[in-house]
Amino acid sequence: MKKIGLVGGTGPESTLSYYKKLNEEIDKVTCEKSMPDICIESVNFRRAWEYVVKDDREALTEYLAEKVRLLKAGGAQVLSLTAVTMHMVFDELEKRIGVTLVSIPKAVCEEIVKAGIKKVGLLGTMVTMEQDYMKKDLTAAGVEVFVPNEQERELVAKRIYEELEKGIVKESTLQEFQQLIRRMKDENGIEGVILGCTELPLLLNSGNCPVPCFDSVEIHLRKLVELVLEN
């Protein structure tokens, strides 16, 4: 079994989720015979987020590269980031460190295409909703990607940063998100929605989302498990 290396801390809640679910899923798949070797390099979230806010791509790339190098030096063979937003420098990061990372956007795109979805909504941080790193693979595959309007984007970003990143889940926030998803379904014709932030599954799931939701964490985890168990 291959050793997993995760760049964590962006934010802590999603890192906990990755660690817990990777252990649970691989234990289940191997019929309780094995759990994975996992090493985590946790970033200073405040420092990383400052680079994101300032759009300092060079500093963010080098900071993440430093963590990936440590994971590689520690023997990790399956390497990954644990936050969608950090994928804003994914291409630059791969080039700088010369290793392949397991991409969240690519894994999500594969699932959307497999499901036959032609119009999909995207929720996430402001950066994820407004930049193209989560959209470009989908667009190339012929899938239309819609994001909330400006006011809604501000609301989504605020709730992620002030609540979900801290593990706070409110019924009132769920209702707000359900309302904007229904509007996108009616006005944009979306057939599904991407939970494009690793904290969003704390709030939304297949049982309470107005349209089929594609959980970027679950999709990414399945891909990681597949690669870890691959001969």
N, C-alpha and C positions, 0 to 999 in steps of 0.2 A: 504494500500500500504506500502511495506517495505521501510525502509530508506536505502539509498545507502551510502557507505563509500569508497572513492577513495584515494589511495596513489598517489599523483600527483607530478608535478615538474620534471618528468623524460622523456621528457623535457616539458617545458611550453606549446609548441604548441599542443602537444597531449592532455594535460590536458584541454586546452580550447575546443578542439574538443569533448572530452568526455562530458564535462559539457553541451555544447550547444546541442549536438545531443541527449543526454538522455532527456533533457527537451523537445526538439522538438518531439521526437518519442513517448514519453509517453503522451504528450499533444494530439498528433494525434490519438494514439490508443484509448484514452479515450474520443475521440470526443470533445476535448477542455474542458474537465471537470476537469482535474487534471494534475498537474506537480509534479515531485518527490521531496521529501526531500533529499538533497544531502549534505554531509559534505566531505570536502577535507583536507587532511593533506599533505602539499606540502614539499617535501624534498629539501635540498640544492643540486641542480644538480651537481655542481662541486665536492662536497664532495662524493656523491654517485658514480659519474663517476670515481673518483680516486680509490675507492674501487674496481670497476670493472676492471680498467686497471691493478691494482696491484694483481688482483685475490684474494683479501682479503675477502673471503666468510664469515668468522666469523663476521667481522666488518659490512659488508653489511647486513647480516641477522639481526643483532641486531639493526641496524639503521632503517631498514624497520619494524622490529617487534615493535619498539618504536612507530612508526606512526600508525600501525594497532591497537595497544593497545588503543591509544587515540581515534581512530575511533569507536572502540567497546565501550569504555567508554561513547562516545557521543551518543550511541544508534543505531549505524549503524548495519543493519542486513544482507545486501548483500555487501560483502567486496571484493575489487579487487585492483590489481596493474594496472597502466595505461601505462606500457611499457613492451615490450617483453623482453628486455635485463635483466630486474630485475628478470625475471623468472629463471635466472641461480641459484638462491637460493630458488626457490619456495618450494621445498619439505622440506628443512631445516626450512623455515619460518613457514609453516603450523604446523610442529611438535613443534616448539618453542612456538607459541602463542596458540596452541590448538583450532584453528578455521579453517573452510573451506573457502578458497578463490576461486573466480571464475577464472579458468585457461584459459589464451589465447591459449596455445598450444592444450589443450583438445578440446576447442570449434572449433578451426581451423581444427583439425583432423576429428571431426564429419562431418564438411562440405565437406572436401575432399573425405572422404569415401562415403558420400551420393551422391556426384557428379560422382562417379565411376572412379575417377582419379587413375591411377596406377603409373605414374611417374610425379613428381612435382619438380619444382625449388624452391629454398629458397633464398630470399634476406633479408638482415638485417645488423645489426652492425657486426663487425668482430667476436665478442663473440658469437652472435646468429648463424652465419654461420658456425663457427668452433666447437662449443660445441654441445651437443646432446639434450638439453632440449626442443628444438622446433622440433626435429626429432623423438624422441623415441616412442611417441604414434603412429606416422605415420608408422614407421618401424614395430611396433608390429601389426599394422593393415594390413600389406602387401603392403604398398606404398613405392616405391623407392624415396629417397630424394636426389636431386643433388644441389650442390652449385657452384657458379662461380669459375673459376681457381684463382690461387693466385694473379695474377696481377689485375684481375677484382674485387676480394674481397677487395683489398686495395683501389681501385677506389670507390666502393660502400660505404665502411666505411668512406672514406674521404668526399664524397659528403653529406652523412648523417650528419656527425659531423660539417662540416664547412658551410653547406648551409641549409639543411632541418631543422635541430634542431633550426636554427635561423629564420625559415619561409621564406628562400630564395629559389625561384623556378626558374630554368633556362631552357630555351629551349635546350641549348647545353647539359645539364645534362640528360634531357629526351632522347635525341638522343643516348647518350652513353649507357643508360640503355636499350633502345630498341634494340640496336645492340647486347649487350651481351645476352639478352633474346632470340633473334633470333638464336644466335650461340648455346645456350643450347637446343633450340628446334631442330636444325639440327643435332647436335652432340650427345646429350643425350636423345633425343626423349621426352622431357618434354611436358606434355599435359596441364599444367597450372603452375602458379607461385604464391608463397605465398609472400605477402608483409609483411615480418616478422619484420618490425619496424613500430611503430605507426606514424612516420612522412612520410613514403613512399607514402601513399595515397595523400599527397600534390602534388606528381609528377606523379604517375601512377594510371590509372583507367581503367575500362572496355572499354572505348572509345579509348584509345591510347596504350594499351598493346598488343604486338604481339600474346599472348596466353591468355586464360581466367585467370584473376587474382583473388586471394582470399585475400581480404582486411581484415587483422587481426583485425583492429579497428571495422569495420562494423560487422564482425562476432561476436566479443566479445560483442559489444553493444547489438546485438539482444539477446544474451544469458542473459545479465544483465537485459534487459527489461522483458524478460520472467520470470526471477526469482523474480523481483521486483513486478510484477503483480500477481504472483502465490499465491493462497490462502493457 
